Amino acid sequence: MAIAGNRDIAELMTAGLHGERAMDAADQLRLEQMLAEHAWAAFHIWDRTQRGIFPKGTFEATGGALLGGLLGTARGGTWWRSAKHTGFIPGFVSDVDAVLARNSAASAVVNEDTHDS
């Protein structure tokens, strides 16, 4: 809701994730905290899916898909490569990495198809 209700945070996220501007230490911290919040929310969906509370595939279709979009950006990916080693359990990390790998493979196919046209 912070992003939806505050243009400054939305601009920080969009420009920050895509590397469109230099970031000072305060903005870098803000960006990292927003990414951590998204990852934590996705973790809860993953955990409930693992426990059978949500149907199989719920994480990949919801939290994983949304998180994959964020972590597929330049700065999002940089944050994940560091953050995944602290604060996240190995199963979640593996599943997020699998989502990122699928997204990367899908992007490669789309780019190949675009160049062939």
C-alpha positions in Angstrom: 0.0 0.0 0.0 3.0 2.3 0.5 3.7 2.2 -3.2 0.1 2.8 -4.2 -0.4 5.6 -1.7 2.9 7.4 -2.1 4.3 8.5 -5.4 7.8 9.1 -4.0 8.0 5.5 -3.0 6.6 4.3 -6.3 9.2 6.4 -8.1 12.0 5.1 -5.9 10.9 1.5 -6.7 10.6 2.0 -10.4 13.8 4.1 -11.0 15.7 2.2 -8.3 14.9 -1.3 -9.5 15.8 -0.5 -13.1 18.9 1.4 -12.3 17.6 4.6 -13.9 19.2 6.9 -11.3 22.0 6.9 -8.8 20.9 6.1 -5.3 22.3 7.5 -2.1 22.6 5.3 1.0 19.1 6.3 2.3 17.3 5.5 -0.9 19.3 2.2 -1.2 18.1 1.2 2.2 14.5 2.2 1.4 14.7 0.1 -1.8 16.1 -2.9 0.1 13.5 -2.7 2.8 10.7 -2.7 0.2 12.2 -5.7 -1.5 12.5 -7.5 1.8 8.8 -6.8 2.6 7.8 -8.2 -0.8 10.0 -11.3 -0.2 8.6 -11.8 3.2 5.0 -11.6 1.9 5.9 -14.1 -0.8 7.5 -16.3 1.8 4.2 -16.5 3.7 2.4 -17.6 0.5 5.2 -20.2 -0.1 5.0 -21.5 3.5 1.2 -21.9 3.4 1.5 -23.7 0.0 4.1 -26.0 1.5 1.9 -26.8 4.4 -1.1 -27.6 2.2 -3.1 -24.6 3.4 -3.1 -23.3 -0.2 -3.3 -25.6 -3.2 -0.2 -26.7 -4.9 1.0 -24.1 -7.4 -0.3 -21.2 -5.5 3.1 -19.7 -4.7 4.3 -19.9 -8.3 1.1 -18.3 -9.6 0.9 -15.5 -7.1 3.7 -14.4 -4.7 6.4 -16.1 -6.7 5.3 -14.5 -10.0 5.1 -11.1 -8.4 8.4 -11.4 -6.6 10.1 -12.8 -9.8 9.2 -9.6 -11.6 10.9 -7.5 -8.9 13.9 -9.7 -8.6 14.3 -9.9 -12.4 15.4 -6.3 -12.5 19.0 -5.1 -12.2 18.9 -4.0 -8.6 16.3 -6.5 -7.5 18.5 -9.3 -8.7 21.6 -7.8 -7.0 19.6 -7.6 -3.7 18.4 -11.2 -4.0 21.8 -12.6 -4.7 22.9 -11.2 -1.4 19.7 -11.4 0.7 18.9 -15.0 -0.1 21.8 -16.1 2.1 20.5 -14.4 5.2 17.0 -14.7 6.6 15.4 -17.1 4.1 15.2 -20.9 4.4 16.8 -23.0 1.7 13.5 -24.4 0.3 12.1 -20.9 -0.3 15.4 -19.8 -1.9 15.4 -22.7 -4.2 11.8 -22.1 -5.3 12.4 -18.4 -5.8 15.5 -19.2 -7.9 13.4 -21.6 -9.9 10.8 -18.9 -10.6 13.7 -16.6 -11.7 15.2 -19.3 -13.9 11.8 -19.9 -15.6 11.3 -16.2 -16.1 14.8 -15.8 -17.6 14.2 -18.8 -19.9 10.8 -17.4 -21.0 12.4 -13.9 -21.7 15.0 -15.5 -23.8 12.4 -17.3 -25.9 10.4 -14.1 -26.3 13.5 -12.2 -27.3 14.5 -14.9 -29.8 11.0 -14.9 -31.3 11.1 -11.1 -31.5 14.4 -11.1 -33.4 13.1 -13.8 -35.8 10.1 -11.8 -36.9 
